[in-house]
Amino acid sequence: MKELLESIVKELVDSPDDVEITEEEEDDRTVIFKLKVAEDDLGKVIGKKGRTANALRVLMRAASAKRGKSSIVKILD
């Protein structure tokens, strides 16, 4: 799932080499993805009124639900 998020985000940003994703398991069913991008690319990942960030979260929830888990995507400054 981390690879899915990484490939999507790298296509959105101007500096794909600066994309960093850490994956933490909160419990047996919940995975937290912490996403860090270059400062200039932060707006591209969040999108207008947060629509891009929301779409990323929906995609990750759907992918993790298929595996019987839930996911949280946090975008770090």
BAZALUM-836163 format. One record per residue: residue number from 1; residue in three letters; z, y, x of N, C-alpha, C, CB in turn. Coordinates in pm, 1 decimal, padded with zeros to 6 digits, always signed. Atoms other than C-alpha are relative to their C-alpha. Glycine has a CB too. Example, Ala and Ser with C-alpha at 12.3 -4.5 7.8 and 13.67 -1.06 7.14 Angstrom:
SITE num residu     n.pz     n.py     n.px    ca.pz    ca.py    ca.px     c.pz     c.py     c.px    cb.pz    cb.py    cb.px
SITE   1    ALA +00000.0 -00119.0 +00089.0 +00780.0 -00450.0 +01230.0 +00000.0 +00120.0 +00090.0 +00124.6 +00002.7 -00099.2
SITE   2    SER -00006.0 -00119.0 -00082.0 +00714.0 -00106.0 +01367.0 +00073.0 +00109.0 -00077.0 -00141.5 +00046.2 +00041.4
END
This chain:
SITE num residu     n.pz     n.py     n.px    ca.pz    ca.py    ca.px     c.pz     c.py     c.px    cb.pz    cb.py    cb.px
SITE   1    MET +00000.0 -00118.8 +00081.7 +00000.0 +00000.0 +00000.0 +00000.0 +00125.6 +00086.3 +00119.6 -00000.4 -00093.1
SITE   2    LYS -00002.1 -00113.2 -00091.8 +00070.0 +00230.9 +00290.2 -00141.9 +00033.5 +00046.3 +00090.5 -00030.3 +00121.0
SITE   3    GLU +00136.9 -00020.4 -00046.0 -00289.2 +00181.5 +00406.2 -00083.9 +00069.1 -00107.1 -00063.6 -00133.8 +00038.8
SITE   4    LEU +00070.6 -00064.9 +00110.0 -00419.4 +00283.2 +00061.8 +00029.8 +00149.1 -00001.6 +00038.9 -00063.6 -00134.3
SITE   5    LEU -00039.9 -00140.3 +00000.1 -00223.0 +00608.1 +00065.7 -00057.2 +00072.1 +00121.2 +00152.7 +00012.5 -00002.1
SITE   6    GLU +00049.3 -00061.1 -00123.0 -00321.1 +00677.5 +00424.4 -00150.3 +00026.5 -00007.0 +00031.7 -00089.4 +00119.7
SITE   7    SER +00144.9 -00018.8 +00005.4 -00692.9 +00628.5 +00363.0 -00038.1 +00110.1 -00097.6 -00069.0 -00130.1 -00039.0
SITE   8    ILE +00030.2 -00106.3 +00096.9 -00691.2 +00855.3 +00056.8 +00033.3 +00136.7 +00058.3 +00078.2 -00022.0 -00131.2
SITE   9    VAL -00044.4 -00129.7 -00052.4 -00495.2 +01134.1 +00226.1 -00088.0 +00044.6 +00116.1 +00147.0 -00007.4 +00045.1
SITE  10    LYS +00084.2 -00037.4 -00114.0 -00706.6 +01124.0 +00542.8 -00135.2 +00054.6 -00043.5 -00020.5 -00119.5 +00090.8
SITE  11    GLU +00125.8 -00053.1 +00051.8 -01015.9 +01189.5 +00331.6 +00016.7 +00139.4 -00059.9 -00056.8 -00094.1 -00104.5
SITE  12    LEU -00025.7 -00130.1 +00062.8 -00852.7 +01493.3 +00168.4 +00019.6 +00112.9 +00100.9 +00121.8 -00009.5 -00088.2
SITE  13    VAL -00044.7 -00103.1 -00094.1 -00735.8 +01678.8 +00480.5 -00104.7 +00029.9 +00106.6 +00129.7 -00042.9 +00066.5
SITE  14    ASP +00087.3 -00038.7 -00111.0 -00910.2 +01861.8 +00764.9 +00043.8 -00061.7 +00132.0 -00003.6 +00150.8 +00013.1
SITE  15    SER -00055.1 +00057.8 -00123.0 -00682.8 +01710.6 +01032.2 +00055.2 -00139.9 -00028.6 +00111.3 +00091.5 +00059.1
SITE  16    PRO -00048.2 +00134.5 +00034.5 -00667.0 +01335.8 +00958.8 +00088.6 -00062.4 +00107.5 -00117.4 -00090.7 -00025.8
SITE  17    ASP -00084.1 +00054.7 -00106.3 -00503.5 +01266.1 +01296.2 +00145.8 +00041.0 -00015.0 -00051.6 +00044.4 +00134.9
SITE  18    ASP -00136.3 -00048.8 +00019.4 -00194.9 +01461.6 +01184.9 +00071.1 -00064.6 -00118.6 -00002.1 +00148.9 -00018.4
SITE  19    VAL -00060.4 +00066.5 +00115.6 -00130.6 +01240.7 +00880.9 +00100.3 -00104.8 +00048.8 -00109.4 -00066.0 -00090.1
SITE  20    GLU -00105.2 +00095.3 -00033.8 +00198.1 +01052.2 +00915.1 +00064.5 -00049.3 -00128.8 +00106.1 +00064.2 +00094.5
SITE  21    ILE -00062.3 +00058.1 +00118.5 +00334.8 +00814.0 +00654.9 +00106.5 -00098.6 +00045.4 -00105.6 -00069.8 -00091.6
SITE  22    THR -00106.6 +00096.7 -00027.2 +00668.6 +00639.0 +00678.8 +00034.9 -00069.3 -00131.2 +00126.6 +00069.6 +00063.0
SITE  23    GLU -00029.0 +00082.3 +00116.8 +00765.0 +00362.6 +00442.8 +00143.7 -00049.4 +00009.9 -00099.6 -00119.6 -00010.9
SITE  24    GLU -00139.8 +00043.7 +00004.1 +01126.2 +00295.5 +00344.4 +00023.8 -00078.8 -00127.6 +00097.2 +00121.2 +00008.5
SITE  25    GLU -00035.8 +00076.4 +00118.7 +01261.0 +00032.8 +00108.7 +00136.5 +00047.0 -00047.3 +00000.2 -00153.4 +00028.6
SITE  26    GLU -00126.4 -00046.9 +00057.0 +01527.5 +00181.6 -00115.6 +00082.8 -00119.7 -00046.5 -00025.4 +00098.2 -00118.0
SITE  27    ASP -00061.4 +00126.5 +00039.2 +01607.2 -00154.6 -00269.9 -00111.4 -00104.4 -00006.7 +00076.2 +00012.5 -00138.2
SITE  28    ASP +00100.1 +00106.5 +00003.3 +01421.1 -00477.7 -00341.9 -00126.2 +00037.2 -00077.7 +00060.2 -00123.5 -00060.0
SITE  29    ARG +00112.7 -00031.7 +00086.4 +01194.5 -00314.6 -00598.2 -00059.5 +00137.4 +00022.7 +00041.5 -00011.5 -00140.6
SITE  30    THR +00046.5 -00137.4 -00016.0 +01149.2 +00045.3 -00481.2 -00036.5 +00029.5 +00144.7 +00106.5 +00098.1 -00048.0
SITE  31    VAL +00047.7 -00039.9 -00131.7 +00945.4 +00171.7 -00186.8 -00022.0 +00150.8 -00001.7 -00131.5 -00076.2 +00038.9
SITE  32    ILE +00018.0 -00144.0 -00012.6 +00955.3 +00534.8 -00072.6 -00098.6 +00026.9 +00113.3 +00136.2 +00072.0 +00025.8
SITE  33    PHE +00098.4 -00041.4 -00100.6 +00652.3 +00676.6 +00109.1 +00022.1 +00147.5 +00029.1 -00147.2 -00026.6 -00048.4
SITE  34    LYS -00017.1 -00139.2 -00041.0 +00719.6 +00994.8 +00304.5 -00126.4 +00042.2 +00073.3 +00127.4 +00018.7 +00090.4
SITE  35    LEU +00129.8 -00045.0 -00048.8 +00396.5 +01182.3 +00371.2 +00014.3 +00133.5 +00071.1 -00100.7 +00011.2 -00115.4
SITE  36    LYS -00003.0 -00123.8 -00076.5 +00362.6 +01446.1 +00640.2 -00141.8 +00028.9 +00048.4 +00100.5 -00009.4 +00120.2
SITE  37    VAL +00132.7 -00042.7 -00043.3 +00041.6 +01640.5 +00707.3 +00013.5 +00132.0 +00075.0 -00097.3 +00014.3 -00121.3
SITE  38    ALA +00000.2 -00128.8 -00069.3 -00055.2 +01944.9 +00911.4 +00030.3 +00111.4 -00100.5 -00136.8 +00025.1 +00070.9
SITE  39    GLU -00039.9 -00110.6 +00087.0 +00076.3 +02272.9 +00771.5 -00118.1 +00058.0 -00076.8 +00066.5 +00109.2 +00081.8
SITE  40    ASP +00119.5 -00054.7 +00064.8 -00275.9 +02395.1 +00694.1 -00053.5 -00091.5 -00110.0 -00108.6 +00024.2 +00103.5
SITE  41    ASP +00050.5 +00096.9 +00096.7 -00349.3 +02078.7 +00493.4 +00095.3 -00025.6 -00115.6 -00029.4 -00128.9 +00068.8
SITE  42    LEU -00100.9 +00025.1 +00102.2 -00036.8 +02088.8 +00278.0 -00051.2 +00035.6 -00139.6 +00126.6 +00078.9 +00030.9
SITE  43    GLY +00055.1 -00042.6 +00128.7 -00212.2 +02277.2 -00001.6 -00105.0 -00095.2 -00053.6 -00059.2 +00137.3 +00012.6
SITE  44    LYS +00103.0 +00095.0 +00042.6 -00496.0 +02026.6 -00009.2 +00061.2 -00127.1 -00055.6 -00092.3 -00033.7 +00116.1
SITE  45    VAL -00066.0 +00122.0 +00046.7 -00257.2 +01736.6 -00056.0 +00074.9 +00026.0 -00130.5 +00096.9 -00053.6 +00107.4
SITE  46    ILE -00072.5 -00032.7 +00122.8 -00053.8 +01914.9 -00324.6 -00098.5 +00033.5 -00112.4 +00097.0 +00118.4 +00023.9
SITE  47    GLY +00100.9 -00034.1 +00099.3 -00354.0 +02061.8 -00505.0 +00043.6 +00111.2 -00093.4 -00035.2 -00120.8 -00080.0
SITE  48    LYS -00026.3 -00106.8 +00094.8 -00377.9 +02324.0 -00773.9 +00095.6 -00049.6 -00108.1 -00131.4 +00051.4 -00062.4
SITE  49    LYS -00106.3 +00035.7 +00094.5 -00064.5 +02308.6 -00992.1 +00053.4 -00141.9 +00023.4 -00051.4 +00012.5 -00143.0
SITE  50    GLY -00054.9 +00130.1 -00033.8 +00030.3 +01985.8 -00811.3 -00080.2 -00118.2 -00051.4 +00136.8 -00009.3 -00051.7
SITE  51    ARG +00080.7 +00106.5 +00061.0 -00253.5 +01786.3 -00964.5 -00037.6 -00109.5 +00099.5 -00126.2 +00058.9 -00060.3
SITE  52    THR +00037.5 +00100.7 -00099.1 -00362.3 +01613.2 -00644.1 +00120.8 -00085.9 +00035.9 -00058.0 +00066.9 +00126.6
SITE  53    ALA -00122.1 +00075.2 -00031.3 -00005.1 +01515.4 -00556.3 +00036.2 -00093.5 -00114.4 +00117.0 +00095.9 +00029.0
SITE  54    ASN -00029.4 +00083.9 +00116.3 +00046.7 +01384.8 -00909.7 -00096.3 -00118.7 -00006.2 -00008.6 +00082.8 -00130.1
SITE  55    ALA +00098.3 +00109.1 +00001.2 -00274.5 +01180.4 -00888.9 +00032.3 -00104.0 +00107.2 -00142.2 +00055.5 +00021.4
SITE  56    LEU -00040.1 +00093.3 -00105.3 -00160.2 +01028.4 -00558.6 +00118.0 -00085.5 -00045.8 +00036.2 +00076.4 +00128.7
SITE  57    ARG -00118.6 +00072.4 +00047.2 +00171.7 +00934.0 -00716.5 -00036.6 -00102.9 -00107.5 +00104.2 +00098.9 -00055.3
SITE  58    VAL +00042.4 +00092.2 +00104.8 +00001.0 +00775.9 -01018.6 -00071.4 -00119.8 +00060.4 -00091.2 +00071.0 -00100.9
SITE  59    LEU +00070.6 +00109.4 -00066.1 -00229.8 +00570.6 -00796.2 +00096.3 -00094.7 +00071.0 -00101.1 +00055.3 +00099.5
SITE  60    MET -00095.2 +00083.1 -00073.0 +00059.1 +00448.8 -00583.3 +00090.1 -00078.0 -00095.6 +00084.8 +00086.2 +00093.6
SITE  61    ARG -00080.2 +00072.6 +00099.8 +00266.2 +00360.5 -00890.6 -00078.4 -00117.3 -00056.6 +00043.7 +00094.4 -00114.1
SITE  62    ALA +00083.0 +00107.1 +00054.5 -00023.5 +00157.3 -01028.8 -00016.4 -00113.1 +00101.3 -00137.4 +00054.6 -00041.2
SITE  63    ALA +00017.2 +00101.6 -00104.5 -00080.5 -00022.2 -00697.2 +00129.5 -00078.0 +00022.3 -00045.5 +00065.5 +00131.9
SITE  64    SER -00126.8 +00069.6 -00022.7 +00288.0 -00102.2 -00656.1 +00041.8 -00080.6 -00122.5 +00109.7 +00100.0 +00036.5
SITE  65    ALA -00032.9 +00075.7 +00120.9 +00327.9 -00213.6 -01019.4 -00072.5 -00134.1 -00000.2 -00036.6 +00080.6 -00126.3
SITE  66    LYS +00076.4 +00125.0 -00009.9 +00061.5 -00474.3 -00953.5 +00076.3 -00102.5 +00085.1 -00140.7 +00026.7 +00060.8
SITE  67    ARG -00079.4 +00087.1 -00087.7 +00297.8 -00616.5 -00689.5 +00143.8 -00016.5 -00049.0 +00000.8 +00055.7 +00141.7
SITE  68    GLY -00133.8 +00015.0 +00056.9 +00603.6 -00595.4 -00913.7 +00102.2 +00093.5 +00059.3 +00046.4 -00139.2 +00017.5
SITE  69    LYS -00091.5 -00096.9 -00060.3 +00753.5 -00293.7 -00739.7 -00025.2 +00138.0 -00059.6 -00016.6 +00003.3 +00154.3
SITE  70    SER +00024.0 -00139.5 +00034.8 +00786.2 +00079.1 -00796.4 -00005.6 +00080.1 +00129.4 +00110.8 +00055.3 -00096.3
SITE  71    SER +00013.2 -00079.9 -00121.3 +00699.7 +00352.8 -00551.4 +00026.0 +00146.1 -00028.3 -00138.0 -00017.4 +00060.7
SITE  72    ILE -00023.7 -00143.1 +00004.1 +00792.2 +00711.2 -00480.6 -00074.9 +00060.0 +00117.8 +00153.6 +00034.4 +00004.7
SITE  73    VAL +00072.0 -00069.3 -00107.2 +00569.9 +00947.4 -00281.3 +00064.6 +00136.5 +00016.8 -00154.3 +00013.0 -00031.5
SITE  74    LYS -00060.0 -00129.9 -00032.3 +00747.1 +01239.2 -00113.6 -00088.4 +00069.0 +00102.0 +00146.0 -00015.8 +00054.2
SITE  75    ILE +00081.6 -00079.3 -00092.3 +00542.6 +01512.6 +00052.3 +00094.3 +00092.0 +00075.2 -00112.1 +00081.9 -00075.7
SITE  76    LEU -00092.5 -00077.4 -00083.4 +00735.0 +01664.4 +00342.2 -00066.6 +00125.0 +00053.5 +00051.9 -00084.7 +00115.9
SITE  77    ASP +00050.8 -00125.7 -00058.1 +00696.2 +02020.3 +00472.2 -00013.2 -00015.7 +00149.6 +00093.2 +00119.7 -00033.7
END
